[in-house]
Amino acid sequence: MVTGAAGGIGAAVVRLLREEGARVMATDLARPDGADAAVLDVTDSGAVDALVAKVEHEWGPVALGVNVAGVLSTAPVLDLTDDEWRRTFAVNTDGVFHLGRALGRVMAPRGTGSIVTVGSNAAGIPRQNMAAYAASKAAAAMFTRCLGLELAPHGIRCNHVAPGSTLTPMQTDMWADDQGAARVIAGSLEAYKTGIPLGKLATPEDIAETVLFLLSDRAGHITMADLYVDGGATLRA
């Protein structure tokens, strides 16, 4: 199961999983393309539980889960409303909790499974005008690692991927002109934001390939990892 699958990183994850032979239930607020897809609001825990139960009943055991659904918030803290704070956490944090809990409940008795949360490198470094977004992503990252600790005795691995600036609408919609990519790569001293040492933005496929590795048996002894895939932008591993 993949949330946030209608575009960007989520769509790339679905595409690569299907190319590897997996049958994928792709979900989003707007129904993703393809036969195996469903509308899902990850903020609705009942809807998440119901869809997991439906897939388990009609397809069989869910072996892999990927949290990609997310929303951006760029309001300065002094202008940040209660509603915007709650909206951001409802998707970015509550949604991860809802799917992680639902999948954990069905995977644990079977003693196998792998769950990956796609977050953001903003979870690990302060960003101006992104407090709600960064805080929600940090919470999702720690939840995923705690989930991994609790599910490890059941043989289930849970990992977190933290992308940096990636060529998706979430990124490009913030650009004022055709120099947006160059400015992101260069960084901003005024905003205390480092540039990207590799000199390029990530593609959705860059992130999706990392997700597939962590889902796969090739990462069979990796759990609770917090893997930054940002071209070195946060200057950390």
C-alpha positions in Angstrom: 0.0 0.0 0.0 1.2 3.5 -0.9 -0.3 6.7 0.2 0.2 10.0 -1.6 0.4 8.0 -4.9 -1.2 10.4 -7.4 2.0 12.2 -8.3 5.6 13.0 -7.5 7.5 10.6 -5.2 4.4 8.5 -4.5 3.7 7.9 -8.1 7.4 7.0 -8.7 7.3 4.5 -5.8 4.2 2.8 -7.2 5.7 2.6 -10.7 8.9 1.1 -9.5 7.1 -1.4 -7.2 4.9 -2.5 -10.1 7.9 -2.9 -12.4 9.4 -5.2 -9.7 6.2 -7.3 -9.9 4.3 -6.1 -6.8 0.6 -5.6 -6.8 0.2 -2.1 -5.3 -2.9 -0.4 -3.8 -2.2 3.2 -4.7 -4.1 5.8 -2.7 -4.5 9.5 -2.6 -7.2 12.2 -2.0 -7.7 12.1 -5.8 -7.8 8.5 -7.2 -4.4 7.7 -8.7 -4.3 6.3 -12.3 -4.5 2.6 -12.7 -6.9 -0.2 -11.8 -5.5 -0.9 -8.4 -6.2 2.4 -6.8 -8.5 4.0 -4.2 -9.4 7.4 -2.8 -8.1 7.6 0.8 -7.9 10.5 3.3 -5.1 9.5 5.6 -6.4 11.8 8.3 -9.4 9.5 8.7 -8.2 6.6 10.8 -11.5 4.7 10.2 -11.0 4.9 6.4 -7.4 3.8 6.7 -8.4 0.8 8.8 -11.2 -0.1 6.4 -9.0 0.0 3.3 -6.3 -2.1 4.9 -9.0 -4.7 5.9 -10.5 -4.6 2.4 -7.1 -5.2 0.7 -6.3 -8.0 3.2 -9.7 -9.6 2.5 -9.7 -9.3 -1.3 -6.0 -9.6 -2.1 -4.4 -11.3 0.8 -1.7 -10.2 3.3 -0.2 -6.7 2.8 3.6 -7.2 2.9 4.8 -3.6 2.3 3.6 -0.1 3.2 4.8 3.3 2.2 3.7 6.6 3.7 4.2 9.4 1.2 1.1 11.6 1.6 2.1 15.0 2.8 1.2 18.7 2.7 3.4 21.8 2.8 3.0 24.7 5.1 5.1 27.9 4.6 3.6 30.3 7.1 5.9 32.2 9.5 5.2 31.2 13.1 3.8 34.6 14.0 1.3 34.3 11.2 0.6 30.5 11.7 -3.0 29.8 12.6 -4.2 27.0 14.8 -6.1 25.5 11.8 -3.0 25.5 9.6 -0.9 23.9 12.3 -3.6 21.2 12.8 -4.0 20.6 9.0 -0.3 20.1 8.6 0.0 17.6 11.5 -3.3 15.8 10.5 -1.7 14.7 7.2 2.0 14.6 7.8 1.9 13.0 11.3 -1.5 11.6 12.0 -1.6 10.0 8.6 1.6 8.2 9.2 0.4 7.0 12.6 -2.9 5.8 11.1 -1.3 3.7 8.4 1.6 2.5 10.6 -0.8 1.3 13.3 -3.2 -0.4 10.8 -0.4 -2.2 9.0 1.4 -3.1 12.2 -1.8 -4.8 13.5 -2.1 -7.1 10.5 1.6 -7.7 10.0 2.6 -8.5 13.6 0.7 -11.8 13.8 2.4 -12.9 10.6 5.9 -12.0 11.7 6.9 -10.2 8.5 6.6 -6.9 6.7 8.3 -3.7 5.9 7.1 -0.1 6.3 8.8 3.1 5.0 7.9 6.7 5.7 8.9 9.3 3.2 9.4 12.5 5.2 11.7 15.5 4.6 15.2 16.7 5.6 13.3 19.6 7.2 12.7 17.1 10.0 16.4 17.4 11.0 17.3 21.0 10.3 15.4 24.3 11.2 13.8 26.1 8.2 12.5 29.6 8.1 8.7 29.8 7.5 8.4 26.0 7.7 7.9 25.4 11.4 4.7 23.5 11.1 6.0 21.4 8.2 9.3 20.7 9.8 7.8 19.8 13.2 5.2 17.5 11.6 7.9 15.7 9.6 10.2 15.3 12.7 7.3 13.8 14.6 6.5 11.4 11.8 10.2 10.4 11.6 10.4 9.6 15.3 7.0 7.8 15.3 8.3 5.6 12.5 11.4 4.7 14.4 9.4 4.0 17.6 7.1 1.8 15.6 10.1 0.0 14.3 11.4 -0.7 17.8 8.0 -2.1 18.9 7.6 -4.2 15.7 11.2 -5.5 15.5 10.4 -8.5 17.7 7.8 -9.5 15.1 10.3 -9.4 12.3 8.9 -6.1 10.8 11.2 -3.4 9.7 10.3 0.3 9.8 12.5 3.0 8.2 12.4 6.7 7.4 13.6 8.4 4.2 14.2 12.2 4.4 14.3 13.7 0.9 15.7 17.1 0.2 14.5 19.4 -2.6 13.0 17.2 -5.2 11.5 18.0 -8.6 7.8 17.7 -7.6 5.0 20.2 -7.7 5.4 20.7 -3.9 8.9 22.1 -4.7 8.3 23.9 -8.0 5.1 25.6 -6.8 7.3 27.6 -4.4 9.4 29.1 -7.3 8.7 32.6 -8.5 10.5 32.2 -11.8 12.7 29.9 -13.9 15.7 30.5 -11.6 14.0 28.7 -8.7 16.1 25.5 -9.2 19.4 27.5 -9.3 18.5 29.4 -6.1 17.7 26.1 -4.3 21.0 24.5 -5.4 23.0 27.6 -4.4 21.3 28.0 -1.0 20.6 31.2 0.8 22.9 32.9 3.4 20.0 35.2 4.4 17.7 32.3 5.2 20.5 30.2 6.9 19.9 27.5 4.3 22.8 25.5 2.8 22.8 24.7 -0.9 23.1 21.2 -2.4 26.7 20.0 -2.6 25.9 17.6 -5.5 24.7 20.6 -7.5 21.4 19.2 -8.5 17.9 18.6 -7.3 16.6 15.0 -6.7 14.2 13.4 -9.0 11.2 11.5 -7.7 12.9 8.3 -8.9 16.0 9.1 -6.7 13.8 8.9 -3.7 11.7 6.0 -4.9 14.8 3.9 -5.5 15.8 4.4 -1.9 12.4 3.4 -0.7 12.5 0.2 -2.7 15.9 -0.7 -1.3 14.6 -0.3 2.3 11.5 -2.3 1.5 13.4 -5.1 0.0 15.3 -8.1 1.4 18.5 -6.3 0.4 17.9 -4.2 3.5 16.9 -7.2 5.6 19.0 -6.1 8.6 18.1 -2.4 8.5 15.4 -1.0 10.7 14.7 2.3 12.5 17.1 4.0 10.0 16.8 7.7 9.2 18.2 8.0 5.7 18.7 11.5 4.3 18.6 11.6 0.5 19.3 15.3 -0.2 22.5 15.6 -2.2 24.3 16.5 1.1 22.2 19.6 1.8 21.9 19.0 5.5 25.6 18.1 5.8 24.8 14.9 7.6 24.5 11.2 7.0 
